[in-house]
Amino acid sequence: MNKVNPDLIKKYTSRKKDLKLLPRYFDIFEFKNGLTEGKFHTQVDTGKKFKISATRVYQLMARVEYELENLS
């Protein structure tokens, strides 16, 4: 299982309002990383919940991580 860097999670929680992404991206990021339920989920589990492929989950996660890393 690939888990996101804990520093990235901290940055996400503190700078979420600065991200210019669709609400669905936030929902998927939070669900996959256990921010909503306190339990980490796999790409497959996340894909099933949101009715998208595991590959699409990966793409959305990569986009959120990219945006977080490039916040000024």
N, C-alpha and C positions, 0 to 999 in steps of 0.2 A: 504494500500500500504506500502510495506517495502522499505524504502529509506536507502541508504548506509550512514554510518557515515560520516559527512562532513570532518573529519580529514583524513578518508580513501581516499576521493576524492582528497584532497590536496596532499596526499602522492602519489596517482596515477599520478597526473599531473606532479609532480616533479621527480618521479622515474620510469616513464613508460619505459624508455630505459633500465633499469636494470632488468625488468621482462623477463623471458624466456618462453614466451607463443606464441601460434600461433596468427597471425594477426586477425583472426576471433574472438578470445576471446576479443581482444581490441575493435573491432567494436561493438560487442554485449554489452560489459560493457559500452562503451561510449554512445551508443544509449539508452540503458535502463535508464541510470542515467542522460540523458539530456545534455551530454557534447557536442554532435554534433548539436542538434537543440534547445537546451535551454529548452526542455520540457521533464519531466520525463515520462517514458512509463512503462506500466505493463508488467508482464511476458508474458501474452497472446499476447499483441500487438507486443512485441519484437519477440516472437516465430513466429508470422505470417509474419513479415518482413523478417526474416532470414530463414523461412521455416523449423523450428524445433519446438519441443513441448515446452510447458511452463515448464515442468519438466526439460528438457535439458537446458533451459535458467537458471533455478535455479542452476543446477549443474555447469554450466560455471561461473556464478556469484560467487558461493561459491569458486571455484578454484582461480579466480582472487583475491578475498578477502583474501584467505589463503596465496597466494603468497605475497600479499602486507604486510600482518601482519608479515610474516617471513623474510622480507628483513632485512639484517643486516645494 
